[in-house]
Amino acid sequence: MDDIATDIGISKKTIYKHFSTKDKLINITLSHFLKREKQLVAKIHLNSENAVEEIITIGRHILKMTGKLRPTLVFDLKKYHPKNWDLVEKHHHEFIHDVIKQNIERGIKEGNFRSSLNPDIIAKLYVAKSLVISDETNFKGMGLGLNELLKEHLLYHLYGVLSEEGVKLVTKYELETI
């Protein structure tokens, strides 16, 4: 709270006048952030030519966003603010699942993803793999950063769902720049 007060040039007393606890401040901040993310993903969906472009654009956004995050954020939320971490996990399980499922369905309709895919299963696997990545203990000692893990996760997912047509299309989006 001291850092926040200093950064925005007000007293801690003023902060506590509006937010009775750190948890409430974090909850409102996270809720606002998650709402903005939903709006951004909806905009990406509407502006994407196809499901391949959509998932790559979302992936690039996630990589850009996580590059700005403190590495200990997840640990701190889990340990010191578990109710707020639950909010993040609920968002992840529900919203991300729905985004991936809809993206898979779109890609199948477009012929860019394999028609044999079960969108619900793929979405659940995607969410589960994301949770594995968010637990830093799973890759401890490997010298890998979160961005590298997320990039590999996206490429693994994408090449696992692409049809032959999708593989041809994907070169258009310069995956090496992810």
Summary of the structure (lengths in Angstrom):
residues: 178
radius of gyration: 18.5
end to end distance: 35.5
largest distance: 60.5
contacts: 471
relative contact order: 0.12
helix: 80%
strand: 1%
